[in-house]
Amino acid sequence: MPTYTALTTLTGQEAAEALAEALEDLETEPTGVGVFEIEDDSGLWEVGAYFLEPPDEIALALLAAAWGAQPFAISELPEIDWVAKVRRELSPVEAGRFFVYGSHDADKVPPGRIALLIEATVAFGTGHHGTTLGCLRALDWLVDQGVVAQNVADIGCGTAVLAMAAARVFPNPVIASDIDEVAVEVARANAEVNGLADRVECLEAAGFGHPRLQAAAPFDLVFANILKGPLIELAPDMARHISPGGRAILSGLLVVQAESVLDAYRAQGFTLERREDLGEWSALTLVRSA
């Protein structure tokens, strides 16, 4: 059965959420409605709806006009097993000593590399995205500098690829947490298949909001590959949960957003140690001042 999408953009969160609520009252009822901030500092929000039958284009046009949104772009999506398609098309990722691959590329793992098996799933972080790749490259650089982190956390871990990479190069187990229950299940499965079930502890938590994270702090290395807004909100908690001289590797932010994130962390006593821009994405390595 095909799926139909209707997407638009408009200015302001309040208007976007009101439009999304109005979409749910359409006679041709959508199966799902989403509201997302476009992370480019434009102030624009995207509103999307999914339908199992063709939506009423006139009703959508009226709603867009009423809320000052752009006309809805309506598309029909073919039936595709996206996970299977991505698995076929993703090539291995190399980030210094790390080699991230899917099971279909198991014969391509080069000798002497730290291999991490990550299948394309519903959780974020296969290593191919510029943000995850940037974090892996930052970790590889730290190891080259002789850094040995004793206490590591991966906040917003997705597939837990970063936590697993850290568990392979540092002596102690790593804590991986995510706000999404499905991501935590995927992270546990990945740790198991990589032989790291006893080295990567997976938790469901928002930020540092879990007793286990509280008890394990302070950390000397924290990954946070999330988004600009949550990264900025997390800055004070980062300062509270990272030891003096400890580091944070941050990504999930666009190059144009890096300075605003840096400002938030500098205000909490962090200094920039390394920055790498990969395409439109930036990865920051920060050090908490002593």
C-alpha positions as YAML, in Angstrom:
chain: A
units: angstrom
residues:
- id: 1
  name: MET
  ca: [0.00, 0.00, 0.00]
- id: 2
  name: PRO
  ca: [1.48, 3.38, -0.99]
- id: 3
  name: THR
  ca: [1.96, 6.17, 1.51]
- id: 4
  name: TYR
  ca: [1.27, 9.83, 0.78]
- id: 5
  name: THR
  ca: [3.15, 12.70, 2.39]
- id: 6
  name: ALA
  ca: [2.23, 16.36, 2.69]
- id: 7
  name: LEU
  ca: [5.02, 18.72, 3.78]
- id: 8
  name: THR
  ca: [5.18, 22.44, 4.38]
- id: 9
  name: THR
  ca: [7.26, 25.04, 6.22]
- id: 10
  name: LEU
  ca: [6.29, 28.11, 8.23]
- id: 11
  name: THR
  ca: [7.76, 30.49, 10.77]
- id: 12
  name: GLY
  ca: [7.42, 29.88, 14.50]
- id: 13
  name: GLN
  ca: [6.91, 26.88, 16.76]
- id: 14
  name: GLU
  ca: [3.49, 27.94, 18.01]
- id: 15
  name: ALA
  ca: [2.06, 28.29, 14.51]
- id: 16
  name: ALA
  ca: [3.64, 25.02, 13.41]
- id: 17
  name: GLU
  ca: [2.16, 23.10, 16.32]
- id: 18
  name: ALA
  ca: [-1.26, 24.67, 15.74]
- id: 19
  name: LEU
  ca: [-1.15, 23.70, 12.05]
- id: 20
  name: ALA
  ca: [-0.16, 20.14, 12.99]
- id: 21
  name: GLU
  ca: [-3.14, 19.94, 15.34]
- id: 22
  name: ALA
  ca: [-5.45, 21.18, 12.59]
- id: 23
  name: LEU
  ca: [-4.11, 18.52, 10.21]
- id: 24
  name: GLU
  ca: [-5.26, 15.81, 12.59]
- id: 25
  name: ASP
  ca: [-8.87, 17.00, 12.14]
- id: 26
  name: LEU
  ca: [-8.91, 16.52, 8.36]
- id: 27
  name: GLU
  ca: [-11.64, 14.31, 6.94]
- id: 28
  name: THR
  ca: [-8.95, 12.24, 5.25]
- id: 29
  name: GLU
  ca: [-7.27, 11.52, 8.54]
- id: 30
  name: PRO
  ca: [-3.46, 11.30, 8.52]
- id: 31
  name: THR
  ca: [-1.78, 8.27, 10.07]
- id: 32
  name: GLY
  ca: [0.85, 10.52, 11.59]
- id: 33
  name: VAL
  ca: [1.80, 14.18, 11.92]
- id: 34
  name: GLY
  ca: [5.23, 15.59, 12.75]
- id: 35
  name: VAL
  ca: [6.63, 19.01, 13.65]
- id: 36
  name: PHE
  ca: [10.35, 19.67, 13.32]
- id: 37
  name: GLU
  ca: [12.53, 22.75, 13.71]
- id: 38
  name: ILE
  ca: [14.77, 23.28, 10.69]
- id: 39
  name: GLU
  ca: [18.22, 23.47, 12.30]
- id: 40
  name: ASP
  ca: [19.70, 26.29, 10.22]
- id: 41
  name: ASP
  ca: [18.85, 29.29, 12.43]
- id: 42
  name: SER
  ca: [16.21, 30.41, 9.92]
- id: 43
  name: GLY
  ca: [13.35, 30.21, 12.42]
- id: 44
  name: LEU
  ca: [11.46, 27.92, 10.05]
- id: 45
  name: TRP
  ca: [9.59, 24.80, 11.13]
- id: 46
  name: GLU
  ca: [8.55, 21.85, 8.99]
- id: 47
  name: VAL
  ca: [5.14, 20.25, 9.38]
- id: 48
  name: GLY
  ca: [4.50, 16.91, 7.74]
- id: 49
  name: ALA
  ca: [1.59, 14.49, 7.56]
- id: 50
  name: TYR
  ca: [1.38, 10.90, 6.30]
- id: 51
  name: PHE
  ca: [-1.69, 9.39, 4.69]
- id: 52
  name: LEU
  ca: [-2.73, 5.93, 3.51]
- id: 53
  name: GLU
  ca: [-4.96, 7.45, 0.80]
- id: 54
  name: PRO
  ca: [-4.60, 10.61, -1.30]
- id: 55
  name: PRO
  ca: [-5.12, 13.67, 0.93]
- id: 56
  name: ASP
  ca: [-7.59, 16.45, 0.16]
- id: 57
  name: GLU
  ca: [-5.45, 18.98, -1.67]
- id: 58
  name: ILE
  ca: [-8.01, 21.78, -1.36]
- id: 59
  name: ALA
  ca: [-8.26, 21.29, 2.41]
- id: 60
  name: LEU
  ca: [-4.46, 21.32, 2.67]
- id: 61
  name: ALA
  ca: [-4.25, 24.52, 0.62]
- id: 62
  name: LEU
  ca: [-6.78, 26.21, 2.88]
- id: 63
  name: LEU
  ca: [-4.90, 25.16, 6.00]
- id: 64
  name: ALA
  ca: [-1.59, 26.41, 4.60]
- id: 65
  name: ALA
  ca: [-3.16, 29.78, 3.77]
- id: 66
  name: ALA
  ca: [-4.83, 30.04, 7.18]
- id: 67
  name: TRP
  ca: [-1.56, 29.49, 9.06]
- id: 68
  name: GLY
  ca: [0.73, 31.45, 6.75]
- id: 69
  name: ALA
  ca: [2.57, 28.35, 5.59]
- id: 70
  name: GLN
  ca: [4.05, 27.50, 2.22]
- id: 71
  name: PRO
  ca: [1.79, 25.40, -0.03]
- id: 72
  name: PHE
  ca: [1.94, 21.73, 0.91]
- id: 73
  name: ALA
  ca: [4.16, 19.55, -1.26]
- id: 74
  name: ILE
  ca: [2.27, 16.29, -1.73]
- id: 75
  name: SER
  ca: [4.09, 13.11, -2.77]
- id: 76
  name: GLU
  ca: [3.30, 9.46, -3.15]
- id: 77
  name: LEU
  ca: [5.93, 7.16, -1.67]
- id: 78
  name: PRO
  ca: [6.39, 3.73, -3.24]
- id: 79
  name: GLU
  ca: [6.51, 0.62, -1.11]
- id: 80
  name: ILE
  ca: [10.22, 0.18, -0.31]
- id: 81
  name: ASP
  ca: [11.94, -1.75, 2.42]
- id: 82
  name: TRP
  ca: [14.15, 1.20, 3.33]
- id: 83
  name: VAL
  ca: [16.28, -0.67, 5.83]
- id: 84
  name: ALA
  ca: [17.09, -3.38, 3.27]
- id: 85
  name: LYS
  ca: [17.80, -0.72, 0.63]
- id: 86
  name: VAL
  ca: [20.14, 1.21, 2.92]
- id: 87
  name: ARG
  ca: [21.95, -1.96, 3.93]
- id: 88
  name: ARG
  ca: [22.66, -2.71, 0.28]
- id: 89
  name: GLU
  ca: [23.83, 0.79, -0.55]
- id: 90
  name: LEU
  ca: [25.89, 1.75, 2.52]
- id: 91
  name: SER
  ca: [29.60, 1.25, 2.06]
- id: 92
  name: PRO
  ca: [32.02, 0.79, 4.99]
- id: 93
  name: VAL
  ca: [33.16, 3.89, 6.88]
- id: 94
  name: GLU
  ca: [36.80, 4.47, 7.78]
- id: 95
  name: ALA
  ca: [37.67, 6.90, 10.56]
- id: 96
  name: GLY
  ca: [41.33, 6.47, 11.35]
- id: 97
  name: ARG
  ca: [41.72, 3.20, 13.25]
- id: 98
  name: PHE
  ca: [37.95, 2.57, 13.18]
- id: 99
  name: PHE
  ca: [36.18, 0.62, 10.45]
- id: 100
  name: VAL
  ca: [32.38, 0.62, 10.58]
- id: 101
  name: TYR
  ca: [30.63, -1.90, 8.35]
- id: 102
  name: GLY
  ca: [27.40, -3.79, 7.74]
- id: 103
  name: SER
  ca: [27.23, -7.57, 7.70]
- id: 104
  name: HIS
  ca: [27.08, -7.50, 3.88]
- id: 105
  name: ASP
  ca: [30.65, -6.09, 3.93]
- id: 106
  name: ALA
  ca: [32.14, -8.47, 6.50]
- id: 107
  name: ASP
  ca: [34.70, -9.67, 3.94]
- id: 108
  name: LYS
  ca: [36.05, -6.14, 3.48]
- id: 109
  name: VAL
  ca: [37.34, -5.58, 7.03]
- id: 110
  name: PRO
  ca: [41.06, -4.78, 6.71]
- id: 111
  name: PRO
  ca: [43.52, -6.35, 9.14]
- id: 112
  name: GLY
  ca: [44.69, -4.33, 12.11]
- id: 113
  name: ARG
  ca: [41.63, -2.07, 12.27]
- id: 114
  name: ILE
  ca: [39.04, -1.74, 15.04]
- id: 115
  name: ALA
  ca: [35.98, -3.16, 13.31]
- id: 116
  name: LEU
  ca: [32.46, -2.25, 14.44]
- id: 117
  name: LEU
  ca: [29.48, -4.06, 12.96]
- id: 118
  name: ILE
  ca: [26.50, -1.68, 12.67]
- id: 119
  name: GLU
  ca: [23.45, -2.59, 10.64]
- id: 120
  name: ALA
  ca: [21.16, 0.09, 9.21]
- id: 121
  name: THR
  ca: [18.24, 0.26, 11.64]
- id: 122
  name: VAL
  ca: [15.65, 2.64, 12.97]
- id: 123
  name: ALA
  ca: [18.24, 4.09, 15.39]
- id: 124
  name: PHE
  ca: [20.53, 6.93, 14.35]
- id: 125
  name: GLY
  ca: [24.27, 6.48, 13.94]
- id: 126
  name: THR
  ca: [25.55, 4.06, 11.32]
- id: 127
  name: GLY
  ca: [28.78, 6.06, 11.06]
- id: 128
  name: HIS
  ca: [28.01, 7.35, 7.57]
- id: 129
  name: HIS
  ca: [26.49, 10.66, 8.63]
- id: 130
  name: GLY
  ca: [28.96, 13.54, 8.93]
- id: 131
  name: THR
  ca: [28.14, 13.98, 12.62]
- id: 132
  name: THR
  ca: [28.89, 10.40, 13.65]
- id: 133
  name: LEU
  ca: [31.93, 10.27, 11.40]
- id: 134
  name: GLY
  ca: [33.19, 13.53, 12.93]
- id: 135
  name: CYS
  ca: [32.87, 12.09, 16.44]
- id: 136
  name: LEU
  ca: [34.72, 8.93, 15.46]
- id: 137
  name: ARG
  ca: [37.49, 10.98, 13.90]
- id: 138
  name: ALA
  ca: [37.69, 13.13, 17.04]
- id: 139
  name: LEU
  ca: [38.01, 10.00, 19.19]
- id: 140
  name: ASP
  ca: [40.69, 8.62, 16.88]
- id: 141
  name: TRP
  ca: [42.59, 11.92, 17.20]
- id: 142
  name: LEU
  ca: [42.41, 11.84, 21.00]
- id: 143
  name: VAL
  ca: [43.83, 8.32, 21.08]
- id: 144
  name: ASP
  ca: [46.64, 9.48, 18.77]
- id: 145
  name: GLN
  ca: [47.39, 12.25, 21.29]
- id: 146
  name: GLY
  ca: [47.85, 9.65, 24.01]
- id: 147
  name: VAL
  ca: [44.57, 10.40, 25.83]
- id: 148
  name: VAL
  ca: [43.28, 7.50, 27.95]
- id: 149
  name: ALA
  ca: [39.77, 8.12, 29.23]
- id: 150
  name: GLN
  ca: [38.86, 6.11, 32.32]
- id: 151
  name: ASN
  ca: [35.19, 7.06, 32.63]
- id: 152
  name: VAL
  ca: [33.18, 7.57, 29.43]
- id: 153
  name: ALA
  ca: [29.51, 8.26, 28.63]
- id: 154
  name: ASP
  ca: [27.70, 8.48, 25.30]
- id: 155
  name: ILE
  ca: [24.62, 10.71, 25.72]
- id: 156
  name: GLY
  ca: [22.04, 10.25, 22.97]
- id: 157
  name: CYS
  ca: [23.83, 7.13, 21.81]
- id: 158
  name: GLY
  ca: [21.57, 5.97, 18.97]
- id: 159
  name: THR
  ca: [23.16, 2.74, 17.74]
- id: 160
  name: ALA
  ca: [25.93, 3.10, 20.39]
- id: 161
  name: VAL
  ca: [28.65, 3.14, 17.73]
- id: 162
  name: LEU
  ca: [30.57, 5.85, 19.64]
- id: 163
  name: ALA
  ca: [30.25, 4.05, 22.96]
- id: 164
  name: MET
  ca: [31.48, 0.82, 21.36]
- id: 165
  name: ALA
  ca: [34.41, 2.58, 19.72]
- id: 166
  name: ALA
  ca: [35.41, 4.04, 23.09]
- id: 167
  name: ALA
  ca: [35.00, 0.66, 24.77]
- id: 168
  name: ARG
  ca: [37.45, -0.80, 22.26]
- id: 169
  name: VAL
  ca: [40.20, 1.76, 22.91]
- id: 170
  name: PHE
  ca: [39.82, 2.61, 26.61]
- id: 171
  name: PRO
  ca: [40.24, 0.31, 29.61]
- id: 172
  name: ASN
  ca: [36.89, 0.60, 31.39]
- id: 173
  name: PRO
  ca: [33.26, -0.07, 30.43]
- id: 174
  name: VAL
  ca: [31.28, 2.77, 28.84]
- id: 175
  name: ILE
  ca: [27.77, 3.99, 29.63]
- id: 176
  name: ALA
  ca: [25.50, 4.62, 26.62]
- id: 177
  name: SER
  ca: [22.15, 6.35, 27.08]
- id: 178
  name: ASP
  ca: [19.33, 7.51, 24.85]
- id: 179
  name: ILE
  ca: [15.95, 9.10, 25.42]
- id: 180
  name: ASP
  ca: [14.36, 6.66, 22.97]
- id: 181
  name: GLU
  ca: [13.52, 3.15, 24.15]
- id: 182
  name: VAL
  ca: [13.95, 1.65, 20.68]
- id: 183
  name: ALA
  ca: [17.42, 3.18, 20.34]
- id: 184
  name: VAL
  ca: [18.41, 1.64, 23.68]
- id: 185
  name: GLU
  ca: [17.25, -1.78, 22.47]
- id: 186
  name: VAL
  ca: [19.22, -1.34, 19.24]
- id: 187
  name: ALA
  ca: [22.27, -0.22, 21.22]
- id: 188
  name: ARG
  ca: [22.11, -3.33, 23.41]
- id: 189
  name: ALA
  ca: [21.78, -5.56, 20.35]
- id: 190
  name: ASN
  ca: [24.77, -3.90, 18.70]
- id: 191
  name: ALA
  ca: [26.87, -4.27, 21.82]
- id: 192
  name: GLU
  ca: [25.95, -7.94, 21.96]
- id: 193
  name: VAL
  ca: [26.77, -8.67, 18.31]
- id: 194
  name: ASN
  ca: [30.12, -6.87, 18.67]
- id: 195
  name: GLY
  ca: [31.05, -8.87, 21.76]
- id: 196
  name: LEU
  ca: [30.78, -5.79, 23.97]
- id: 197
  name: ALA
  ca: [27.73, -6.60, 26.08]
- id: 198
  name: ASP
  ca: [29.87, -6.52, 29.22]
- id: 199
  name: ARG
  ca: [31.71, -3.35, 28.12]
- id: 200
  name: VAL
  ca: [28.82, -1.08, 27.07]
- id: 201
  name: GLU
  ca: [26.01, -0.45, 29.57]
- id: 202
  name: CYS
  ca: [22.87, 0.84, 27.82]
- id: 203
  name: LEU
  ca: [20.33, 3.02, 29.63]
- id: 204
  name: GLU
  ca: [17.15, 4.91, 28.77]
- id: 205
  name: ALA
  ca: [17.63, 8.49, 29.98]
- id: 206
  name: ALA
  ca: [17.22, 12.12, 28.99]
- id: 207
  name: GLY
  ca: [20.60, 13.80, 29.25]
- id: 208
  name: PHE
  ca: [22.23, 12.83, 32.53]
- id: 209
  name: GLY
  ca: [18.87, 12.09, 34.14]
- id: 210
  name: HIS
  ca: [19.48, 8.54, 35.34]
- id: 211
  name: PRO
  ca: [20.73, 7.39, 38.76]
- id: 212
  name: ARG
  ca: [23.42, 5.29, 37.12]
- id: 213
  name: LEU
  ca: [24.83, 8.31, 35.27]
- id: 214
  name: GLN
  ca: [24.65, 10.40, 38.42]
- id: 215
  name: ALA
  ca: [26.53, 7.75, 40.39]
- id: 216
  name: ALA
  ca: [29.20, 7.28, 37.70]
- id: 217
  name: ALA
  ca: [30.00, 10.99, 37.32]
- id: 218
  name: PRO
  ca: [32.26, 12.84, 36.95]
- id: 219
  name: PHE
  ca: [33.25, 11.61, 33.50]
- id: 220
  name: ASP
  ca: [36.49, 12.40, 31.75]
- id: 221
  name: LEU
  ca: [34.97, 11.98, 28.29]
- id: 222
  name: VAL
  ca: [31.36, 12.48, 27.16]
- id: 223
  name: PHE
  ca: [29.99, 12.13, 23.63]
- id: 224
  name: ALA
  ca: [26.85, 14.06, 22.73]
- id: 225
  name: ASN
  ca: [25.91, 13.66, 19.08]
- id: 226
  name: ILE
  ca: [22.43, 15.19, 19.20]
- id: 227
  name: LEU
  ca: [21.18, 18.60, 17.94]
- id: 228
  name: LYS
  ca: [22.04, 22.25, 18.49]
- id: 229
  name: GLY
  ca: [19.14, 23.05, 20.82]
- id: 230
  name: PRO
  ca: [19.60, 20.06, 23.16]
- id: 231
  name: LEU
  ca: [23.38, 20.58, 23.13]
- id: 232
  name: ILE
  ca: [22.99, 24.15, 24.35]
- id: 233
  name: GLU
  ca: [20.46, 23.11, 27.00]
- id: 234
  name: LEU
  ca: [22.84, 20.38, 28.14]
- id: 235
  name: ALA
  ca: [25.85, 22.69, 28.61]
- id: 236
  name: PRO
  ca: [25.37, 23.35, 32.36]
- id: 237
  name: ASP
  ca: [24.84, 19.63, 33.05]
- id: 238
  name: MET
  ca: [27.95, 18.84, 31.02]
- id: 239
  name: ALA
  ca: [29.98, 21.12, 33.25]
- id: 240
  name: ARG
  ca: [28.55, 19.44, 36.35]
- id: 241
  name: HIS
  ca: [29.18, 15.89, 35.11]
- id: 242
  name: ILE
  ca: [32.61, 16.24, 33.46]
- id: 243
  name: SER
  ca: [35.72, 16.36, 35.64]
- id: 244
  name: PRO
  ca: [38.17, 19.29, 35.39]
- id: 245
  name: GLY
  ca: [40.42, 18.55, 32.43]
- id: 246
  name: GLY
  ca: [37.80, 16.19, 31.02]
- id: 247
  name: ARG
  ca: [36.49, 16.41, 27.48]
- id: 248
  name: ALA
  ca: [33.23, 16.57, 25.56]
- id: 249
  name: ILE
  ca: [32.93, 15.55, 21.92]
- id: 250
  name: LEU
  ca: [29.88, 17.31, 20.48]
- id: 251
  name: SER
  ca: [28.17, 17.00, 17.12]
- id: 252
  name: GLY
  ca: [24.76, 16.90, 15.51]
- id: 253
  name: LEU
  ca: [25.21, 20.57, 14.64]
- id: 254
  name: LEU
  ca: [25.64, 22.42, 11.39]
- id: 255
  name: VAL
  ca: [28.77, 24.43, 10.66]
- id: 256
  name: VAL
  ca: [26.71, 27.63, 10.93]
- id: 257
  name: GLN
  ca: [25.56, 26.58, 14.43]
- id: 258
  name: ALA
  ca: [29.00, 25.76, 15.84]
- id: 259
  name: GLU
  ca: [29.75, 29.22, 17.25]
- id: 260
  name: SER
  ca: [26.49, 29.45, 19.20]
- id: 261
  name: VAL
  ca: [27.13, 26.01, 20.72]
- id: 262
  name: LEU
  ca: [30.72, 27.02, 21.51]
- id: 263
  name: ASP
  ca: [29.48, 30.19, 23.22]
- id: 264
  name: ALA
  ca: [27.18, 28.14, 25.47]
- id: 265
  name: TYR
  ca: [30.01, 25.82, 26.50]
- id: 266
  name: ARG
  ca: [32.60, 28.56, 26.94]
- id: 267
  name: ALA
  ca: [30.19, 30.15, 29.40]
- id: 268
  name: GLN
  ca: [30.38, 26.89, 31.39]
- id: 269
  name: GLY
  ca: [34.17, 26.81, 31.49]
- id: 270
  name: PHE
  ca: [34.98, 24.76, 28.38]
- id: 271
  name: THR
  ca: [37.64, 25.61, 25.79]
- id: 272
  name: LEU
  ca: [37.84, 24.40, 22.20]
- id: 273
  name: GLU
  ca: [40.59, 21.83, 21.65]
- id: 274
  name: ARG
  ca: [39.72, 20.66, 18.16]
- id: 275
  name: ARG
  ca: [37.10, 21.35, 15.52]
- id: 276
  name: GLU
  ca: [36.49, 19.48, 12.29]
- id: 277
  name: ASP
  ca: [33.92, 20.43, 9.67]
- id: 278
  name: LEU
  ca: [32.79, 17.63, 7.38]
- id: 279
  name: GLY
  ca: [30.58, 19.07, 4.66]
- id: 280
  name: GLU
  ca: [27.83, 21.05, 6.40]
- id: 281
  name: TRP
  ca: [28.37, 19.35, 9.78]
- id: 282
  name: SER
  ca: [30.75, 20.22, 12.58]
- id: 283
  name: ALA
  ca: [32.32, 18.15, 15.38]
- id: 284
  name: LEU
  ca: [33.76, 19.90, 18.43]
- id: 285
  name: THR
  ca: [36.21, 18.55, 21.00]
- id: 286
  name: LEU
  ca: [36.06, 20.65, 24.17]
- id: 287
  name: VAL
  ca: [38.06, 20.58, 27.39]
- id: 288
  name: ARG
  ca: [36.60, 21.59, 30.74]
- id: 289
  name: SER
  ca: [38.89, 24.05, 32.49]
- id: 290
  name: ALA
  ca: [40.54, 22.94, 35.71]
...
